[in-house]
Amino acid sequence: MPLTASADQTLIEPGTIVTLSATGGSGQYKWMPSVGLGTPNEATTTAIPLATTTYTVQSIVGSCILEKEVTIFIQACSPETDPVVGTVSLNETHACAGDIVAATTNGTLLQAEDALAFYLHNNPDSDFNAPGFTLYDSNLSGNFANDGSYPYNTTLYITAIAADSLSNGYPDLADQCISISPAAPIVFLQPIEPVINAYCDYSIGLYTVVASFKGGYPQYDNTSTYEVAGNATTILAYQETVELSFQEAETFLWGLTATDVMGCWALIAKKYYVLKHHLTSLPLVANPCKMATSLIGQLPPSKI
């Protein structure tokens, strides 16, 4: 019976699995080259060629060596048939608490069967196989907001990937013609928070507030500062303090707002009353410095 050799497909993208089949001959076969073949001594075997390859099958009948060939051609990746992801742009490089970081692509070319997704990770080279690689999030929109799930004050990276679409709408990361963008750096800043120490000298009815701020860009870069407004108008470095003092009165409202160079801000405001401790009339039972109402409290840090 004549020897035949065939393949289920002869024009493929690199890395596609191909099934090779032989019939006829003596019923015993040897496929060459055998490197990368699933079962090189069977009638049917699989191959994953990365370059155009000619496979030869042998079958010995008596003293005759029969041979047949089948060639698998590799289709090179091309912008005409495969995606080009382009580059990634971000709406900001240092995100305040509550901000949405929006990633978009430039120069993107997609075919109808392609998908595009965005990945937040820790590798500057967009190498998903690098040691220590951590993927924090991925989505199809390109929008990322840190609810505490990502590290603060650490340079992370957003990469766009385009490839053949999977059933879930994401690109197939095993696609041999995958297109991966350069990584775009992003830092999610720690929320700005006030640090308040307050105390009262009941003997003279003096209420003192010592305030500082943490978070925002100054915590990330200690050479930067907060612009403080309210009961004190000043410039503070990270963890530097400002002191406020209030004399005896019925009530007073104090508040401070801190804003950094990136526009991140936080506000603390409270209402107190202070009464001098008169030992003759209020022996030891008076509360000379008491908060009457928290009018505003600390608003969620945001961006102006």
C-alpha positions as CSV (number, residue, x, y, z in Angstrom):
1,M,0.0,0.0,0.0
2,P,1.5,3.4,-1.0
3,L,2.8,5.6,1.8
4,T,1.1,8.9,2.4
5,A,1.9,11.9,4.7
6,S,-0.5,14.7,5.6
7,A,-1.1,17.5,8.2
8,D,-4.4,18.9,9.5
9,Q,-3.1,22.4,8.6
10,T,0.0,23.5,6.6
11,L,-0.1,27.3,7.1
12,I,0.1,28.4,10.7
13,E,1.2,31.0,13.2
14,P,4.3,30.2,15.2
15,G,3.6,27.8,18.1
16,T,0.4,26.4,16.7
17,I,-0.1,22.6,17.3
18,V,-0.2,20.6,14.1
19,T,-1.3,17.0,13.7
20,L,0.8,14.9,11.3
21,S,-0.6,11.6,9.9
22,A,0.8,8.7,7.9
23,T,-0.9,5.9,6.1
24,G,0.2,2.9,4.0
25,G,3.6,1.4,4.0
26,S,4.3,-1.4,6.5
27,G,2.3,0.2,9.3
28,Q,5.4,1.1,11.2
29,Y,6.6,4.6,11.0
30,K,9.4,7.0,11.9
31,W,9.0,10.8,11.7
32,M,12.0,13.1,11.2
33,P,13.1,15.5,12.6
34,S,11.8,14.0,15.8
35,V,12.6,17.0,18.0
36,G,9.4,18.4,19.3
37,L,7.2,15.6,18.1
38,G,4.7,14.0,20.5
39,T,5.1,10.4,19.3
40,P,7.6,10.2,16.4
41,N,7.2,6.4,15.9
42,E,3.5,6.4,15.6
43,A,1.3,6.9,12.5
44,T,-0.1,10.1,14.0
45,T,1.9,12.6,16.0
46,T,1.8,16.3,16.9
47,A,4.3,19.1,16.2
48,I,4.7,22.7,17.3
49,P,7.0,24.2,14.7
50,L,8.3,27.8,15.3
51,A,9.7,28.1,11.8
52,T,8.8,26.6,8.4
53,T,9.6,22.9,8.7
54,T,9.5,19.8,6.4
55,Y,8.7,16.6,8.2
56,T,9.6,13.2,6.6
57,V,8.0,9.9,7.5
58,Q,9.7,6.6,6.8
59,S,8.2,3.1,6.6
60,I,10.2,0.0,5.8
61,V,8.6,-2.6,3.6
62,G,10.9,-5.6,3.0
63,S,14.2,-4.2,1.8
64,C,12.6,-0.9,0.6
65,I,12.6,2.3,2.7
66,L,9.6,4.4,1.7
67,E,9.6,8.1,2.5
68,K,7.0,10.9,2.2
69,E,7.3,14.6,3.2
70,V,4.9,17.2,4.4
71,T,5.9,20.9,4.9
72,I,4.4,23.2,7.5
73,F,4.7,26.9,6.6
74,I,4.9,29.5,9.3
75,Q,2.9,32.7,8.7
76,A,4.9,35.6,9.9
77,C,3.2,38.1,12.2
78,S,2.1,41.1,10.2
79,P,0.2,44.4,11.0
80,E,-2.1,43.4,8.2
81,T,-3.3,40.3,10.0
82,D,-2.2,40.6,13.6
83,P,-2.6,43.3,16.3
84,V,-0.3,46.3,17.0
85,V,-0.9,47.6,20.6
86,G,1.1,50.8,20.3
87,T,2.0,52.7,23.5
88,V,0.2,53.6,26.7
89,S,-0.6,57.1,28.0
90,L,-1.8,57.9,31.5
91,N,-3.9,60.9,32.7
92,E,-1.5,61.3,35.7
93,T,1.7,59.8,37.0
94,H,1.1,60.2,40.7
95,A,-2.5,59.5,41.8
96,C,-4.2,61.0,44.8
97,A,-6.4,58.8,47.0
98,G,-9.7,58.4,45.2
99,D,-8.4,59.3,41.8
100,I,-9.1,57.1,38.8
101,V,-6.0,56.5,36.7
102,A,-7.1,56.3,33.0
103,A,-4.8,54.4,30.6
104,T,-5.3,54.8,26.8
105,T,-3.3,53.4,23.9
106,N,-1.8,55.3,20.9
107,G,-1.1,53.8,17.5
108,T,-3.2,50.8,18.1
109,L,-4.3,48.6,15.2
110,L,-6.7,45.7,15.9
111,Q,-8.4,43.1,13.7
112,A,-12.0,42.0,14.3
113,E,-10.9,38.9,16.2
114,D,-8.4,40.8,18.4
115,A,-8.8,41.9,22.0
116,L,-7.1,44.7,24.0
117,A,-6.6,44.7,27.8
118,F,-4.7,46.6,30.5
119,Y,-2.5,45.1,33.2
120,L,-1.2,46.7,36.5
121,H,2.0,45.1,37.7
122,N,5.5,45.7,39.1
123,N,7.8,45.0,36.2
124,P,9.3,48.0,34.3
125,D,10.0,45.8,31.2
126,S,6.5,44.3,30.9
127,D,8.0,40.9,31.4
128,F,5.3,38.8,32.9
129,N,7.6,35.8,33.3
130,A,10.3,37.7,35.3
131,P,11.1,36.5,38.8
132,G,9.1,38.4,41.4
133,F,6.5,39.5,38.9
134,T,3.2,40.5,40.6
135,L,0.0,41.2,38.7
136,Y,-2.2,43.5,40.8
137,D,-5.1,44.0,38.5
138,S,-6.3,43.8,34.9
139,N,-9.3,45.1,33.0
140,L,-10.6,46.0,29.5
141,S,-11.3,49.7,30.3
142,G,-7.9,50.9,31.3
143,N,-9.2,52.5,34.5
144,F,-7.5,51.8,37.9
145,A,-8.4,53.2,41.3
146,N,-6.5,52.2,44.5
147,D,-8.9,51.1,47.3
148,G,-6.0,49.8,49.3
149,S,-5.5,46.7,47.1
150,Y,-2.3,48.1,45.5
151,P,0.9,49.2,47.2
152,Y,1.0,52.9,48.1
153,N,4.1,55.1,47.3
154,T,5.6,52.4,45.1
155,T,6.2,52.7,41.3
156,L,3.9,50.3,39.5
157,Y,3.4,49.9,35.8
158,I,0.5,49.7,33.4
159,T,0.9,47.6,30.2
160,A,-1.5,47.2,27.3
161,I,-1.6,43.8,25.5
162,A,-3.4,43.0,22.3
163,A,-3.8,39.5,20.9
164,D,-6.4,37.0,19.6
165,S,-9.5,37.3,21.7
166,L,-10.5,34.6,24.2
167,S,-14.1,33.9,25.0
168,N,-14.0,36.2,28.1
169,G,-13.0,39.2,25.9
170,Y,-9.4,39.2,27.1
171,P,-6.4,38.7,24.8
172,D,-4.9,35.3,24.6
173,L,-1.5,35.6,26.3
174,A,-0.3,32.5,24.5
175,D,-0.9,34.0,21.1
176,Q,2.4,33.8,19.2
177,C,1.6,37.2,17.5
178,I,0.8,38.9,20.8
179,S,1.6,42.7,20.9
180,I,2.8,44.1,24.3
181,S,3.3,47.8,25.0
182,P,6.1,49.4,26.9
183,A,5.2,49.8,30.6
184,A,3.9,53.2,31.8
185,P,4.9,54.0,35.4
186,I,2.3,55.0,38.0
187,V,2.5,55.8,41.7
188,F,-0.6,55.6,43.9
189,L,0.0,58.1,46.7
190,Q,-0.8,57.4,50.4
191,P,-4.0,59.4,51.4
192,I,-3.2,62.6,53.2
193,E,-4.1,62.4,56.9
194,P,-3.8,64.8,59.8
195,V,-1.9,63.8,62.9
196,I,-3.4,65.7,65.8
197,N,-2.2,66.0,69.4
198,A,-4.4,68.3,71.6
199,Y,-4.2,69.1,75.3
200,C,-5.8,71.5,77.7
201,D,-4.3,73.5,80.6
202,Y,-7.4,73.7,82.7
203,S,-5.8,76.0,85.2
204,I,-5.8,78.8,82.7
205,G,-8.3,77.6,80.1
206,L,-5.8,77.2,77.3
207,Y,-6.4,74.7,74.6
208,T,-3.4,73.7,72.4
209,V,-3.4,71.8,69.1
210,V,-0.2,70.4,67.6
211,A,-0.9,69.2,64.0
212,S,1.1,67.6,61.3
213,F,0.3,65.7,58.1
214,K,1.3,62.5,56.5
215,G,0.6,60.9,53.1
216,G,0.4,62.5,49.7
217,Y,3.4,63.5,47.6
218,P,5.5,64.8,50.6
219,Q,5.5,61.3,52.1
220,Y,6.6,59.9,48.8
221,D,9.2,62.6,48.2
222,N,10.3,64.2,51.5
223,T,11.7,67.2,49.7
224,S,8.1,68.3,48.8
225,T,5.8,70.1,51.2
226,Y,2.2,70.7,52.2
227,E,0.5,74.0,51.8
228,V,-1.5,74.5,54.9
229,A,-4.5,76.9,55.3
230,G,-7.1,77.6,57.9
231,N,-6.3,78.6,61.5
232,A,-2.6,78.5,60.3
233,T,-1.3,79.6,56.9
234,T,2.1,78.0,56.5
235,I,4.2,75.5,54.6
236,L,4.9,72.2,56.3
237,A,7.3,69.4,55.4
238,Y,6.3,65.8,56.0
239,Q,5.8,65.2,59.8
240,E,6.6,68.9,60.5
241,T,4.2,70.4,63.1
242,V,2.3,73.6,63.5
243,E,0.8,74.7,66.9
244,L,-2.5,76.4,67.5
245,S,-3.5,77.9,70.9
246,F,-7.0,79.0,72.0
247,Q,-7.9,81.0,75.1
248,E,-11.0,80.7,77.3
249,A,-14.1,81.3,75.3
250,E,-17.6,79.9,74.9
251,T,-16.9,78.1,71.6
252,F,-14.4,78.1,68.8
253,L,-14.0,76.4,65.5
254,W,-10.6,75.3,64.3
255,G,-9.7,73.8,61.0
256,L,-6.7,73.0,58.8
257,T,-6.5,72.1,55.1
258,A,-3.3,70.6,53.7
259,T,-2.7,70.4,49.9
260,D,0.4,69.0,48.1
261,V,2.0,69.8,44.8
262,M,-0.1,67.1,43.1
263,G,-3.4,68.6,44.3
264,C,-4.1,66.0,46.9
265,W,-5.7,67.4,50.0
266,A,-7.3,66.7,53.3
267,L,-9.3,68.8,55.8
268,I,-9.8,68.5,59.6
269,A,-12.2,70.8,61.4
270,K,-13.7,70.6,64.9
271,K,-15.8,72.8,67.2
272,Y,-14.8,73.1,70.9
273,Y,-15.6,75.2,73.9
274,V,-13.1,76.1,76.6
275,L,-13.9,77.0,80.1
276,K,-11.4,78.1,82.7
277,H,-11.3,75.8,85.7
278,H,-12.4,78.0,88.7
279,L,-11.3,76.0,91.7
280,T,-13.7,77.7,94.0
281,S,-16.8,76.9,92.0
282,L,-15.9,73.8,89.9
283,P,-13.6,71.7,92.1
284,L,-12.2,68.9,90.0
285,V,-15.4,68.0,88.3
286,A,-15.4,70.5,85.4
287,N,-14.3,69.5,82.0
288,P,-12.6,72.8,80.9
289,C,-11.8,71.7,77.4
290,K,-14.5,69.7,75.8
291,M,-15.5,69.0,72.2
292,A,-19.0,70.3,71.7
293,T,-19.5,69.1,68.1
294,S,-17.4,67.7,65.3
295,L,-18.7,69.9,62.6
296,I,-16.8,68.5,59.6
297,G,-14.3,66.0,60.9
298,Q,-11.8,64.7,58.3
299,L,-13.1,64.8,54.8
300,P,-12.0,61.9,52.5
301,P,-8.7,62.9,50.9
302,S,-9.2,64.0,47.4
303,K,-7.8,66.1,44.6
304,I,-8.6,69.8,44.0
